[in-house]
Amino acid sequence: MTVSKLQRFNWILVVLGLTSGCSSTFEPWVKPYERDNLADPIMSMNRNPVSSSYTNHVYQAREGARGAEGGAGGGCGCN
């Protein structure tokens, strides 16, 4: 059984496409020496972490029967 040139070319393209994912040419967007800027509290998504923690706890207790965000306990808030 002979393989046509078009089929051979297609197989070569498939193999090259699959092996090209193994090499990484991208550099990290955030350099290691820039990560301390992202760890600054001013970069936090919430302005008041204590209030946000309480609101998150109430949300998990209220939605506990459905497993909101993986919190343990029931919907009664007694966890």
N, CA, C and O atoms as a DFTB+ gen file, in Angstrom:
316 C
 N C O
     1  1       0.855      -1.170       0.000
     2  2       0.000       0.000       0.000
     3  2       0.905       1.237       0.000
     4  3       1.784       1.373       0.851
     5  1       0.687       2.096      -0.923
     6  2       1.510       3.294      -1.018
     7  2       0.751       4.488      -0.444
     8  3      -0.473       4.585      -0.540
     9  1       1.511       5.373       0.144
    10  2       0.944       6.583       0.720
    11  2       1.243       7.722      -0.242
    12  3       2.386       7.915      -0.656
    13  1       0.229       8.457      -0.585
    14  2       0.429       9.549      -1.529
    15  2       1.229      10.677      -0.879
    16  3       1.356      10.750       0.343
    17  1       1.750      11.532      -1.711
    18  2       2.551      12.652      -1.206
    19  2       1.714      13.608      -0.365
    20  3       2.209      14.188       0.601
    21  1       0.452      13.772      -0.733
    22  2      -0.423      14.662       0.035
    23  2      -0.684      14.105       1.433
    24  3      -0.672      14.850       2.413
    25  1      -0.918      12.797       1.525
    26  2      -1.134      12.181       2.837
    27  2       0.126      12.263       3.683
    28  3       0.045      12.525       4.884
    29  1       1.283      12.046       3.082
    30  2       2.546      12.125       3.814
    31  2       2.772      13.555       4.316
    32  3       3.207      13.762       5.449
    33  1       2.475      14.528       3.471
    34  2       2.616      15.936       3.861
    35  2       1.679      16.273       5.013
    36  3       2.066      16.979       5.944
    37  1       0.443      15.766       4.952
    38  2      -0.515      16.005       6.041
    39  2      -0.032      15.383       7.342
    40  3      -0.163      15.996       8.401
    41  1       0.523      14.178       7.284
    42  2       1.039      13.536       8.507
    43  2       2.208      14.320       9.077
    44  3       2.328      14.453      10.295
    45  1       3.067      14.839       8.218
    46  2       4.196      15.640       8.694
    47  2       3.690      16.907       9.376
    48  3       4.217      17.310      10.413
    49  1       2.664      17.536       8.792
    50  2       2.089      18.728       9.429
    51  2       1.470      18.398      10.786
    52  3       1.612      19.170      11.734
    53  1       0.787      17.260      10.885
    54  2       0.179      16.865      12.159
    55  2       1.267      16.624      13.205
    56  3       1.148      17.088      14.339
    57  1       2.311      15.911      12.840
    58  2       3.393      15.619      13.792
    59  2       4.087      16.911      14.220
    60  3       4.381      17.094      15.401
    61  1       4.347      17.799      13.278
    62  2       4.974      19.074      13.633
    63  2       4.061      19.908      14.521
    64  3       4.533      20.572      15.444
    65  1       2.768      19.879      14.254
    66  2       1.824      20.623      15.083
    67  2       1.762      20.085      16.500
    68  3       1.670      20.855      17.456
    69  1       1.813      18.756      16.640
    70  2       1.747      18.165      17.972
    71  2       3.034      18.369      18.756
    72  3       2.990      18.557      19.972
    73  1       4.163      18.337      18.091
    74  2       5.433      18.497      18.812
    75  2       5.779      19.962      19.054
    76  3       6.649      20.254      19.873
    77  1       5.129      20.878      18.370
    78  2       5.454      22.282      18.604
    79  2       4.969      22.764      19.957
    80  3       5.468      23.773      20.455
    81  1       4.011      22.078      20.572
    82  2       3.530      22.447      21.893
    83  2       4.526      22.139      22.989
    84  3       4.389      22.636      24.107
    85  1       5.531      21.324      22.690
    86  2       6.524      20.954      23.695
    87  2       7.534      22.070      23.947
    88  3       8.120      22.139      25.028
    89  1       7.738      22.925      22.983
    90  2       8.718      23.998      23.167
    91  2       8.000      25.272      23.563
    92  3       6.949      25.611      23.021
    93  1       8.581      25.956      24.504
    94  2       7.988      27.195      24.988
    95  2       8.867      28.366      24.575
    96  3      10.031      28.454      24.968
    97  1       8.298      29.259      23.780
    98  2       9.054      30.435      23.374
    99  2       8.595      31.677      24.118
   100  3       9.143      32.763      23.928
   101  1       7.580      31.513      24.970
   102  2       7.042      32.650      25.694
   103  2       7.791      32.841      27.002
   104  3       8.082      31.880      27.714
   105  1       8.094      34.079      27.302
   106  2       8.689      34.399      28.588
   107  2       7.564      34.748      29.558
   108  3       6.489      35.161      29.124
   109  1       7.790      34.593      30.852
   110  2       6.733      34.961      31.803
   111  2       6.397      36.438      31.700
   112  3       7.276      37.278      31.505
   113  1       5.128      36.740      31.832
   114  2       4.694      38.126      31.727
   115  2       5.180      38.937      32.918
   116  3       5.496      40.119      32.788
   117  1       5.238      38.297      34.073
   118  2       5.678      38.982      35.289
   119  2       7.034      38.406      35.665
   120  3       7.169      37.210      35.921
   121  1       8.004      39.250      35.693
   122  2       9.354      38.820      36.060
   123  2       9.395      38.525      37.563
   124  3       8.612      39.084      38.331
   125  1      10.312      37.643      37.977
   126  2      10.388      37.309      39.407
   127  2      10.628      38.518      40.308
   128  3      10.128      38.557      41.432
   129  1      11.377      39.489      39.834
   130  2      11.644      40.663      40.667
   131  2      10.479      41.647      40.665
   132  3      10.492      42.609      41.433
   133  1       9.464      41.428      39.813
   134  2       8.286      42.288      39.798
   135  2       7.131      41.714      40.624
   136  3       6.120      42.389      40.820
   137  1       7.268      40.501      41.100
   138  2       6.172      39.856      41.817
   139  2       5.903      40.476      43.173
   140  3       4.794      40.347      43.693
   141  1       6.874      41.139      43.757
   142  2       6.624      41.792      45.041
   143  2       5.635      42.939      44.882
   144  3       4.941      43.289      45.837
   145  1       5.556      43.534      43.686
   146  2       4.563      44.585      43.456
   147  2       3.150      44.017      43.467
   148  3       2.218      44.675      43.928
   149  1       2.988      42.794      42.959
   150  2       1.664      42.178      42.942
   151  2       1.249      41.674      44.319
   152  3       0.057      41.530      44.589
   153  1       2.213      41.407      45.187
   154  2       1.900      40.938      46.530
   155  2       1.574      42.088      47.475
   156  3       1.238      41.853      48.636
   157  1       1.666      43.301      47.007
   158  2       1.357      44.476      47.823
   159  2      -0.132      44.472      48.185
   160  3      -0.961      44.183      47.323
   161  1      -0.492      44.781      49.426
   162  2      -1.907      44.784      49.814
   163  2      -2.771      45.734      48.986
   164  3      -3.982      45.533      48.886
   165  1      -2.177      46.750      48.400
   166  2      -2.964      47.680      47.592
   167  2      -3.500      46.999      46.334
   168  3      -4.464      47.478      45.736
   169  1      -2.881      45.879      45.925
   170  2      -3.316      45.147      44.740
   171  2      -4.423      44.155      45.052
   172  3      -4.864      43.424      44.165
   173  1      -4.872      44.118      46.284
   174  2      -5.933      43.188      46.667
   175  2      -7.247      43.589      46.012
   176  3      -7.498      44.772      45.783
   177  1      -8.078      42.606      45.714
   178  2      -9.352      42.878      45.048
   179  2     -10.381      43.475      46.008
   180  3     -11.318      44.145      45.572
   181  1     -10.214      43.241      47.296
   182  2     -11.180      43.773      48.257
   183  2     -10.518      44.857      49.112
   184  3      -9.321      44.803      49.394
   185  1     -11.297      45.804      49.500
   186  2     -10.739      46.914      50.287
   187  2     -10.651      46.590      51.765
   188  3      -9.758      47.081      52.456
   189  1     -11.562      45.774      52.258
   190  2     -11.572      45.423      53.671
   191  2     -11.572      43.899      53.789
   192  3     -12.625      43.276      53.650
   193  1     -10.413      43.285      54.043
   194  2     -10.358      41.827      54.064
   195  2     -11.171      41.197      55.188
   196  3     -11.664      40.081      55.025
   197  1     -11.327      41.877      56.326
   198  2     -12.117      41.320      57.434
   199  2     -13.585      41.256      57.028
   200  3     -14.235      40.228      57.221
   201  1     -14.104      42.324      56.478
   202  2     -15.492      42.348      56.023
   203  2     -15.714      41.342      54.904
   204  3     -16.746      40.672      54.865
   205  1     -14.761      41.233      54.000
   206  2     -14.883      40.288      52.898
   207  2     -14.874      38.850      53.399
   208  3     -15.606      38.007      52.880
   209  1     -14.049      38.565      54.406
   210  2     -14.002      37.223      54.985
   211  2     -15.341      36.871      55.643
   212  3     -15.824      35.747      55.500
   213  1     -15.936      37.818      56.357
   214  2     -17.230      37.583      56.990
   215  2     -18.326      37.380      55.939
   216  3     -19.156      36.481      56.071
   217  1     -18.326      38.203      54.913
   218  2     -19.317      38.070      53.849
   219  2     -19.170      36.734      53.140
   220  3     -20.170      36.105      52.795
   221  1     -17.939      36.292      52.919
   222  2     -17.699      35.003      52.298
   223  2     -18.193      33.877      53.196
   224  3     -18.760      32.904      52.699
   225  1     -17.991      33.987      54.511
   226  2     -18.470      32.972      55.441
   227  2     -19.996      32.894      55.426
   228  3     -20.557      31.798      55.410
   229  1     -20.663      34.027      55.432
   230  2     -22.121      34.044      55.393
   231  2     -22.621      33.452      54.085
   232  3     -23.605      32.714      54.073
   233  1     -21.954      33.768      52.990
   234  2     -22.353      33.237      51.696
   235  2     -22.224      31.718      51.677
   236  3     -23.111      31.024      51.181
   237  1     -21.114      31.196      52.219
   238  2     -20.923      29.749      52.247
   239  2     -21.939      29.074      53.158
   240  3     -22.415      27.983      52.843
   241  1     -22.278      29.695      54.274
   242  2     -23.267      29.107      55.170
   243  2     -24.643      29.107      54.521
   244  3     -25.405      28.154      54.686
   245  1     -24.968      30.157      53.790
   246  2     -26.274      30.248      53.148
   247  2     -26.384      29.271      51.992
   248  3     -27.435      28.660      51.796
   249  1     -25.336      29.121      51.241
   250  2     -25.366      28.258      50.068
   251  2     -24.726      26.903      50.344
   252  3     -24.397      26.181      49.403
   253  1     -24.543      26.546      51.593
   254  2     -23.860      25.309      51.956
   255  2     -24.547      24.060      51.464
   256  3     -23.886      23.048      51.226
   257  1     -25.840      24.102      51.308
   258  2     -26.551      22.923      50.845
   259  2     -26.174      22.589      49.406
   260  3     -26.233      21.427      49.005
   261  1     -25.791      23.586      48.637
   262  2     -25.407      23.342      47.253
   263  2     -23.900      23.221      47.090
   264  3     -23.437      22.897      45.996
   265  1     -23.126      23.466      48.124
   266  2     -21.668      23.369      48.040
   267  2     -21.031      24.578      47.393
   268  3     -20.135      24.430      46.562
   269  1     -21.468      25.761      47.751
   270  2     -20.915      26.979      47.174
   271  2     -19.454      27.120      47.557
   272  3     -19.121      27.152      48.742
   273  1     -18.606      27.203      46.591
   274  2     -17.168      27.372      46.771
   275  2     -16.539      26.296      47.639
   276  3     -15.465      26.524      48.196
   277  1     -17.149      25.163      47.771
   278  2     -16.550      24.043      48.478
   279  2     -16.527      24.178      49.988
   280  3     -15.769      23.459      50.639
   281  1     -17.308      25.050      50.572
   282  2     -17.332      25.207      52.019
   283  2     -18.033      24.044      52.692
   284  3     -18.956      23.453      52.130
   285  1     -17.595      23.718      53.894
   286  2     -18.208      22.613      54.636
   287  2     -19.344      23.143      55.496
   288  3     -19.383      24.326      55.831
   289  1     -20.255      22.267      55.845
   290  2     -21.354      22.637      56.722
   291  2     -22.666      22.723      55.990
   292  3     -22.724      22.658      54.762
   293  1     -23.719      22.872      56.768
   294  2     -25.052      22.940      56.172
   295  2     -25.526      24.363      55.992
   296  3     -24.777      25.313      56.218
   297  1     -26.762      24.504      55.588
   298  2     -27.330      25.819      55.351
   299  2     -27.735      26.554      56.615
   300  3     -28.181      27.699      56.547
   301  1     -27.585      25.905      57.784
   302  2     -28.011      26.535      59.030
   303  2     -26.971      27.506      59.565
   304  3     -27.283      28.299      60.453
   305  1     -25.751      27.469      59.056
   306  2     -24.705      28.372      59.515
   307  2     -24.020      27.886      60.786
   308  3     -23.357      28.669      61.467
   309  1     -24.168      26.617      61.111
   310  2     -23.597      26.094      62.359
   311  2     -22.313      25.295      62.099
   312  3     -22.047      24.317      62.799
   313  1     -21.540      25.686      61.135
   314  2     -20.317      24.939      60.867
   315  2     -19.239      25.527      61.703
   316  3     -18.099      25.065      61.656
